[in-house]
Amino acid sequence: MSLAQRLVRMLPHRWADAIERESREWKVSCVRCGGERSVWDTGGVLYRASGEPRILIRCTGCGTTGVGRVHRVRSDA
């Protein structure tokens, strides 16, 4: 768990759960192989964010370092 995630866990449970749930909705996709992981699984935190930035990632699918697309996949729950 990253430092940012540990800090989130210090918040009241209701807030921490909402932040983790939304961070899991945000996905980082490899533009080469299409491999996808949630921002939370990569050690990050995104809450009340917008846009679709591109960031440098190390893909666990194809093992390359390159550009990744961040996008939100909303859950219907």
Phi and psi restraints in degrees (range 20) as a CNS / XPLOR table:
assign (resid 1 and name C) (resid 2 and name N)
       (resid 2 and name CA) (resid 2 and name C) 1.0 -76.4 20.0 2
assign (resid 2 and name N) (resid 2 and name CA)
       (resid 2 and name C) (resid 3 and name N) 1.0 168.6 20.0 2
assign (resid 2 and name C) (resid 3 and name N)
       (resid 3 and name CA) (resid 3 and name C) 1.0 -59.7 20.0 2
assign (resid 3 and name N) (resid 3 and name CA)
       (resid 3 and name C) (resid 4 and name N) 1.0 -44.1 20.0 2
assign (resid 3 and name C) (resid 4 and name N)
       (resid 4 and name CA) (resid 4 and name C) 1.0 -60.0 20.0 2
assign (resid 4 and name N) (resid 4 and name CA)
       (resid 4 and name C) (resid 5 and name N) 1.0 -41.1 20.0 2
assign (resid 4 and name C) (resid 5 and name N)
       (resid 5 and name CA) (resid 5 and name C) 1.0 -69.6 20.0 2
assign (resid 5 and name N) (resid 5 and name CA)
       (resid 5 and name C) (resid 6 and name N) 1.0 -35.8 20.0 2
assign (resid 5 and name C) (resid 6 and name N)
       (resid 6 and name CA) (resid 6 and name C) 1.0 -66.0 20.0 2
assign (resid 6 and name N) (resid 6 and name CA)
       (resid 6 and name C) (resid 7 and name N) 1.0 -37.5 20.0 2
assign (resid 6 and name C) (resid 7 and name N)
       (resid 7 and name CA) (resid 7 and name C) 1.0 -65.7 20.0 2
assign (resid 7 and name N) (resid 7 and name CA)
       (resid 7 and name C) (resid 8 and name N) 1.0 -39.7 20.0 2
assign (resid 7 and name C) (resid 8 and name N)
       (resid 8 and name CA) (resid 8 and name C) 1.0 -60.8 20.0 2
assign (resid 8 and name N) (resid 8 and name CA)
       (resid 8 and name C) (resid 9 and name N) 1.0 -39.5 20.0 2
assign (resid 8 and name C) (resid 9 and name N)
       (resid 9 and name CA) (resid 9 and name C) 1.0 -65.7 20.0 2
assign (resid 9 and name N) (resid 9 and name CA)
       (resid 9 and name C) (resid 10 and name N) 1.0 -15.6 20.0 2
assign (resid 9 and name C) (resid 10 and name N)
       (resid 10 and name CA) (resid 10 and name C) 1.0 -81.6 20.0 2
assign (resid 10 and name N) (resid 10 and name CA)
       (resid 10 and name C) (resid 11 and name N) 1.0 -13.7 20.0 2
assign (resid 10 and name C) (resid 11 and name N)
       (resid 11 and name CA) (resid 11 and name C) 1.0 -74.5 20.0 2
assign (resid 11 and name N) (resid 11 and name CA)
       (resid 11 and name C) (resid 12 and name N) 1.0 166.1 20.0 2
assign (resid 11 and name C) (resid 12 and name N)
       (resid 12 and name CA) (resid 12 and name C) 1.0 -54.4 20.0 2
assign (resid 12 and name N) (resid 12 and name CA)
       (resid 12 and name C) (resid 13 and name N) 1.0 145.1 20.0 2
assign (resid 12 and name C) (resid 13 and name N)
       (resid 13 and name CA) (resid 13 and name C) 1.0 -53.0 20.0 2
assign (resid 13 and name N) (resid 13 and name CA)
       (resid 13 and name C) (resid 14 and name N) 1.0 -41.1 20.0 2
assign (resid 13 and name C) (resid 14 and name N)
       (resid 14 and name CA) (resid 14 and name C) 1.0 -61.8 20.0 2
assign (resid 14 and name N) (resid 14 and name CA)
       (resid 14 and name C) (resid 15 and name N) 1.0 -43.3 20.0 2
assign (resid 14 and name C) (resid 15 and name N)
       (resid 15 and name CA) (resid 15 and name C) 1.0 -68.6 20.0 2
assign (resid 15 and name N) (resid 15 and name CA)
       (resid 15 and name C) (resid 16 and name N) 1.0 -46.7 20.0 2
assign (resid 15 and name C) (resid 16 and name N)
       (resid 16 and name CA) (resid 16 and name C) 1.0 -60.5 20.0 2
assign (resid 16 and name N) (resid 16 and name CA)
       (resid 16 and name C) (resid 17 and name N) 1.0 -41.4 20.0 2
assign (resid 16 and name C) (resid 17 and name N)
       (resid 17 and name CA) (resid 17 and name C) 1.0 -64.7 20.0 2
assign (resid 17 and name N) (resid 17 and name CA)
       (resid 17 and name C) (resid 18 and name N) 1.0 -39.6 20.0 2
assign (resid 17 and name C) (resid 18 and name N)
       (resid 18 and name CA) (resid 18 and name C) 1.0 -65.8 20.0 2
assign (resid 18 and name N) (resid 18 and name CA)
       (resid 18 and name C) (resid 19 and name N) 1.0 -41.3 20.0 2
assign (resid 18 and name C) (resid 19 and name N)
       (resid 19 and name CA) (resid 19 and name C) 1.0 -66.6 20.0 2
assign (resid 19 and name N) (resid 19 and name CA)
       (resid 19 and name C) (resid 20 and name N) 1.0 -44.1 20.0 2
assign (resid 19 and name C) (resid 20 and name N)
       (resid 20 and name CA) (resid 20 and name C) 1.0 -64.5 20.0 2
assign (resid 20 and name N) (resid 20 and name CA)
       (resid 20 and name C) (resid 21 and name N) 1.0 -43.0 20.0 2
assign (resid 20 and name C) (resid 21 and name N)
       (resid 21 and name CA) (resid 21 and name C) 1.0 -59.6 20.0 2
assign (resid 21 and name N) (resid 21 and name CA)
       (resid 21 and name C) (resid 22 and name N) 1.0 -45.4 20.0 2
assign (resid 21 and name C) (resid 22 and name N)
       (resid 22 and name CA) (resid 22 and name C) 1.0 -70.2 20.0 2
assign (resid 22 and name N) (resid 22 and name CA)
       (resid 22 and name C) (resid 23 and name N) 1.0 -36.5 20.0 2
assign (resid 22 and name C) (resid 23 and name N)
       (resid 23 and name CA) (resid 23 and name C) 1.0 -64.0 20.0 2
assign (resid 23 and name N) (resid 23 and name CA)
       (resid 23 and name C) (resid 24 and name N) 1.0 -31.3 20.0 2
assign (resid 23 and name C) (resid 24 and name N)
       (resid 24 and name CA) (resid 24 and name C) 1.0 -74.0 20.0 2
assign (resid 24 and name N) (resid 24 and name CA)
       (resid 24 and name C) (resid 25 and name N) 1.0 -23.0 20.0 2
assign (resid 24 and name C) (resid 25 and name N)
       (resid 25 and name CA) (resid 25 and name C) 1.0 -74.1 20.0 2
assign (resid 25 and name N) (resid 25 and name CA)
       (resid 25 and name C) (resid 26 and name N) 1.0 -27.7 20.0 2
assign (resid 25 and name C) (resid 26 and name N)
       (resid 26 and name CA) (resid 26 and name C) 1.0 -79.9 20.0 2
assign (resid 26 and name N) (resid 26 and name CA)
       (resid 26 and name C) (resid 27 and name N) 1.0 127.6 20.0 2
assign (resid 26 and name C) (resid 27 and name N)
       (resid 27 and name CA) (resid 27 and name C) 1.0 -115.6 20.0 2
assign (resid 27 and name N) (resid 27 and name CA)
       (resid 27 and name C) (resid 28 and name N) 1.0 148.8 20.0 2
assign (resid 27 and name C) (resid 28 and name N)
       (resid 28 and name CA) (resid 28 and name C) 1.0 -113.1 20.0 2
assign (resid 28 and name N) (resid 28 and name CA)
       (resid 28 and name C) (resid 29 and name N) 1.0 119.6 20.0 2
assign (resid 28 and name C) (resid 29 and name N)
       (resid 29 and name CA) (resid 29 and name C) 1.0 -110.9 20.0 2
assign (resid 29 and name N) (resid 29 and name CA)
       (resid 29 and name C) (resid 30 and name N) 1.0 136.3 20.0 2
assign (resid 29 and name C) (resid 30 and name N)
       (resid 30 and name CA) (resid 30 and name C) 1.0 -76.4 20.0 2
assign (resid 30 and name N) (resid 30 and name CA)
       (resid 30 and name C) (resid 31 and name N) 1.0 130.0 20.0 2
assign (resid 30 and name C) (resid 31 and name N)
       (resid 31 and name CA) (resid 31 and name C) 1.0 -76.4 20.0 2
assign (resid 31 and name N) (resid 31 and name CA)
       (resid 31 and name C) (resid 32 and name N) 1.0 -16.1 20.0 2
assign (resid 31 and name C) (resid 32 and name N)
       (resid 32 and name CA) (resid 32 and name C) 1.0 -83.3 20.0 2
assign (resid 32 and name N) (resid 32 and name CA)
       (resid 32 and name C) (resid 33 and name N) 1.0 -53.3 20.0 2
assign (resid 32 and name C) (resid 33 and name N)
       (resid 33 and name CA) (resid 33 and name C) 1.0 -108.4 20.0 2
assign (resid 33 and name N) (resid 33 and name CA)
       (resid 33 and name C) (resid 34 and name N) 1.0 -11.8 20.0 2
assign (resid 33 and name C) (resid 34 and name N)
       (resid 34 and name CA) (resid 34 and name C) 1.0 83.4 20.0 2
assign (resid 34 and name N) (resid 34 and name CA)
       (resid 34 and name C) (resid 35 and name N) 1.0 3.5 20.0 2
assign (resid 34 and name C) (resid 35 and name N)
       (resid 35 and name CA) (resid 35 and name C) 1.0 -59.2 20.0 2
assign (resid 35 and name N) (resid 35 and name CA)
       (resid 35 and name C) (resid 36 and name N) 1.0 143.4 20.0 2
assign (resid 35 and name C) (resid 36 and name N)
       (resid 36 and name CA) (resid 36 and name C) 1.0 -135.7 20.0 2
assign (resid 36 and name N) (resid 36 and name CA)
       (resid 36 and name C) (resid 37 and name N) 1.0 138.2 20.0 2
assign (resid 36 and name C) (resid 37 and name N)
       (resid 37 and name CA) (resid 37 and name C) 1.0 -139.6 20.0 2
assign (resid 37 and name N) (resid 37 and name CA)
       (resid 37 and name C) (resid 38 and name N) 1.0 154.3 20.0 2
assign (resid 37 and name C) (resid 38 and name N)
       (resid 38 and name CA) (resid 38 and name C) 1.0 -77.2 20.0 2
assign (resid 38 and name N) (resid 38 and name CA)
       (resid 38 and name C) (resid 39 and name N) 1.0 155.0 20.0 2
assign (resid 38 and name C) (resid 39 and name N)
       (resid 39 and name CA) (resid 39 and name C) 1.0 -59.9 20.0 2
assign (resid 39 and name N) (resid 39 and name CA)
       (resid 39 and name C) (resid 40 and name N) 1.0 -39.1 20.0 2
assign (resid 39 and name C) (resid 40 and name N)
       (resid 40 and name CA) (resid 40 and name C) 1.0 -61.3 20.0 2
assign (resid 40 and name N) (resid 40 and name CA)
       (resid 40 and name C) (resid 41 and name N) 1.0 -42.6 20.0 2
assign (resid 40 and name C) (resid 41 and name N)
       (resid 41 and name CA) (resid 41 and name C) 1.0 -67.2 20.0 2
assign (resid 41 and name N) (resid 41 and name CA)
       (resid 41 and name C) (resid 42 and name N) 1.0 -22.8 20.0 2
assign (resid 41 and name C) (resid 42 and name N)
       (resid 42 and name CA) (resid 42 and name C) 1.0 -86.0 20.0 2
assign (resid 42 and name N) (resid 42 and name CA)
       (resid 42 and name C) (resid 43 and name N) 1.0 -3.8 20.0 2
assign (resid 42 and name C) (resid 43 and name N)
       (resid 43 and name CA) (resid 43 and name C) 1.0 98.6 20.0 2
assign (resid 43 and name N) (resid 43 and name CA)
       (resid 43 and name C) (resid 44 and name N) 1.0 6.3 20.0 2
assign (resid 43 and name C) (resid 44 and name N)
       (resid 44 and name CA) (resid 44 and name C) 1.0 -100.3 20.0 2
assign (resid 44 and name N) (resid 44 and name CA)
       (resid 44 and name C) (resid 45 and name N) 1.0 174.1 20.0 2
assign (resid 44 and name C) (resid 45 and name N)
       (resid 45 and name CA) (resid 45 and name C) 1.0 -138.2 20.0 2
assign (resid 45 and name N) (resid 45 and name CA)
       (resid 45 and name C) (resid 46 and name N) 1.0 127.2 20.0 2
assign (resid 45 and name C) (resid 46 and name N)
       (resid 46 and name CA) (resid 46 and name C) 1.0 -132.0 20.0 2
assign (resid 46 and name N) (resid 46 and name CA)
       (resid 46 and name C) (resid 47 and name N) 1.0 126.1 20.0 2
assign (resid 46 and name C) (resid 47 and name N)
       (resid 47 and name CA) (resid 47 and name C) 1.0 -143.1 20.0 2
assign (resid 47 and name N) (resid 47 and name CA)
       (resid 47 and name C) (resid 48 and name N) 1.0 128.6 20.0 2
assign (resid 47 and name C) (resid 48 and name N)
       (resid 48 and name CA) (resid 48 and name C) 1.0 55.7 20.0 2
assign (resid 48 and name N) (resid 48 and name CA)
       (resid 48 and name C) (resid 49 and name N) 1.0 40.0 20.0 2
assign (resid 48 and name C) (resid 49 and name N)
       (resid 49 and name CA) (resid 49 and name C) 1.0 -95.2 20.0 2
assign (resid 49 and name N) (resid 49 and name CA)
       (resid 49 and name C) (resid 50 and name N) 1.0 169.3 20.0 2
assign (resid 49 and name C) (resid 50 and name N)
       (resid 50 and name CA) (resid 50 and name C) 1.0 -147.3 20.0 2
assign (resid 50 and name N) (resid 50 and name CA)
       (resid 50 and name C) (resid 51 and name N) 1.0 168.5 20.0 2
assign (resid 50 and name C) (resid 51 and name N)
       (resid 51 and name CA) (resid 51 and name C) 1.0 89.5 20.0 2
assign (resid 51 and name N) (resid 51 and name CA)
       (resid 51 and name C) (resid 52 and name N) 1.0 179.2 20.0 2
assign (resid 51 and name C) (resid 52 and name N)
       (resid 52 and name CA) (resid 52 and name C) 1.0 -138.0 20.0 2
assign (resid 52 and name N) (resid 52 and name CA)
       (resid 52 and name C) (resid 53 and name N) 1.0 74.5 20.0 2
assign (resid 52 and name C) (resid 53 and name N)
       (resid 53 and name CA) (resid 53 and name C) 1.0 -71.4 20.0 2
assign (resid 53 and name N) (resid 53 and name CA)
       (resid 53 and name C) (resid 54 and name N) 1.0 165.0 20.0 2
assign (resid 53 and name C) (resid 54 and name N)
       (resid 54 and name CA) (resid 54 and name C) 1.0 -113.8 20.0 2
assign (resid 54 and name N) (resid 54 and name CA)
       (resid 54 and name C) (resid 55 and name N) 1.0 134.2 20.0 2
assign (resid 54 and name C) (resid 55 and name N)
       (resid 55 and name CA) (resid 55 and name C) 1.0 -132.6 20.0 2
assign (resid 55 and name N) (resid 55 and name CA)
       (resid 55 and name C) (resid 56 and name N) 1.0 163.2 20.0 2
assign (resid 55 and name C) (resid 56 and name N)
       (resid 56 and name CA) (resid 56 and name C) 1.0 -81.0 20.0 2
assign (resid 56 and name N) (resid 56 and name CA)
       (resid 56 and name C) (resid 57 and name N) 1.0 127.2 20.0 2
assign (resid 56 and name C) (resid 57 and name N)
       (resid 57 and name CA) (resid 57 and name C) 1.0 -134.0 20.0 2
assign (resid 57 and name N) (resid 57 and name CA)
       (resid 57 and name C) (resid 58 and name N) 1.0 161.0 20.0 2
assign (resid 57 and name C) (resid 58 and name N)
       (resid 58 and name CA) (resid 58 and name C) 1.0 -108.2 20.0 2
assign (resid 58 and name N) (resid 58 and name CA)
       (resid 58 and name C) (resid 59 and name N) 1.0 109.9 20.0 2
assign (resid 58 and name C) (resid 59 and name N)
       (resid 59 and name CA) (resid 59 and name C) 1.0 -76.7 20.0 2
assign (resid 59 and name N) (resid 59 and name CA)
       (resid 59 and name C) (resid 60 and name N) 1.0 130.0 20.0 2
assign (resid 59 and name C) (resid 60 and name N)
       (resid 60 and name CA) (resid 60 and name C) 1.0 -81.3 20.0 2
assign (resid 60 and name N) (resid 60 and name CA)
       (resid 60 and name C) (resid 61 and name N) 1.0 -16.1 20.0 2
assign (resid 60 and name C) (resid 61 and name N)
       (resid 61 and name CA) (resid 61 and name C) 1.0 -77.2 20.0 2
assign (resid 61 and name N) (resid 61 and name CA)
       (resid 61 and name C) (resid 62 and name N) 1.0 -54.5 20.0 2
assign (resid 61 and name C) (resid 62 and name N)
       (resid 62 and name CA) (resid 62 and name C) 1.0 -104.5 20.0 2
assign (resid 62 and name N) (resid 62 and name CA)
       (resid 62 and name C) (resid 63 and name N) 1.0 -8.0 20.0 2
assign (resid 62 and name C) (resid 63 and name N)
       (resid 63 and name CA) (resid 63 and name C) 1.0 77.7 20.0 2
assign (resid 63 and name N) (resid 63 and name CA)
       (resid 63 and name C) (resid 64 and name N) 1.0 10.4 20.0 2
assign (resid 63 and name C) (resid 64 and name N)
       (resid 64 and name CA) (resid 64 and name C) 1.0 -100.3 20.0 2
assign (resid 64 and name N) (resid 64 and name CA)
       (resid 64 and name C) (resid 65 and name N) 1.0 160.7 20.0 2
assign (resid 64 and name C) (resid 65 and name N)
       (resid 65 and name CA) (resid 65 and name C) 1.0 -104.3 20.0 2
assign (resid 65 and name N) (resid 65 and name CA)
       (resid 65 and name C) (resid 66 and name N) 1.0 129.3 20.0 2
assign (resid 65 and name C) (resid 66 and name N)
       (resid 66 and name CA) (resid 66 and name C) 1.0 -171.3 20.0 2
assign (resid 66 and name N) (resid 66 and name CA)
       (resid 66 and name C) (resid 67 and name N) 1.0 -163.3 20.0 2
assign (resid 66 and name C) (resid 67 and name N)
       (resid 67 and name CA) (resid 67 and name C) 1.0 -81.8 20.0 2
assign (resid 67 and name N) (resid 67 and name CA)
       (resid 67 and name C) (resid 68 and name N) 1.0 136.5 20.0 2
assign (resid 67 and name C) (resid 68 and name N)
       (resid 68 and name CA) (resid 68 and name C) 1.0 -124.0 20.0 2
assign (resid 68 and name N) (resid 68 and name CA)
       (resid 68 and name C) (resid 69 and name N) 1.0 147.3 20.0 2
assign (resid 68 and name C) (resid 69 and name N)
       (resid 69 and name CA) (resid 69 and name C) 1.0 -101.3 20.0 2
assign (resid 69 and name N) (resid 69 and name CA)
       (resid 69 and name C) (resid 70 and name N) 1.0 129.7 20.0 2
assign (resid 69 and name C) (resid 70 and name N)
       (resid 70 and name CA) (resid 70 and name C) 1.0 -98.7 20.0 2
assign (resid 70 and name N) (resid 70 and name CA)
       (resid 70 and name C) (resid 71 and name N) 1.0 126.1 20.0 2
assign (resid 70 and name C) (resid 71 and name N)
       (resid 71 and name CA) (resid 71 and name C) 1.0 -147.3 20.0 2
assign (resid 71 and name N) (resid 71 and name CA)
       (resid 71 and name C) (resid 72 and name N) 1.0 160.2 20.0 2
assign (resid 71 and name C) (resid 72 and name N)
       (resid 72 and name CA) (resid 72 and name C) 1.0 -104.6 20.0 2
assign (resid 72 and name N) (resid 72 and name CA)
       (resid 72 and name C) (resid 73 and name N) 1.0 132.2 20.0 2
assign (resid 72 and name C) (resid 73 and name N)
       (resid 73 and name CA) (resid 73 and name C) 1.0 -114.7 20.0 2
assign (resid 73 and name N) (resid 73 and name CA)
       (resid 73 and name C) (resid 74 and name N) 1.0 100.2 20.0 2
assign (resid 73 and name C) (resid 74 and name N)
       (resid 74 and name CA) (resid 74 and name C) 1.0 -73.1 20.0 2
assign (resid 74 and name N) (resid 74 and name CA)
       (resid 74 and name C) (resid 75 and name N) 1.0 136.8 20.0 2
assign (resid 74 and name C) (resid 75 and name N)
       (resid 75 and name CA) (resid 75 and name C) 1.0 -88.3 20.0 2
assign (resid 75 and name N) (resid 75 and name CA)
       (resid 75 and name C) (resid 76 and name N) 1.0 147.8 20.0 2
assign (resid 75 and name C) (resid 76 and name N)
       (resid 76 and name CA) (resid 76 and name C) 1.0 -90.5 20.0 2
assign (resid 76 and name N) (resid 76 and name CA)
       (resid 76 and name C) (resid 77 and name N) 1.0 9.2 20.0 2
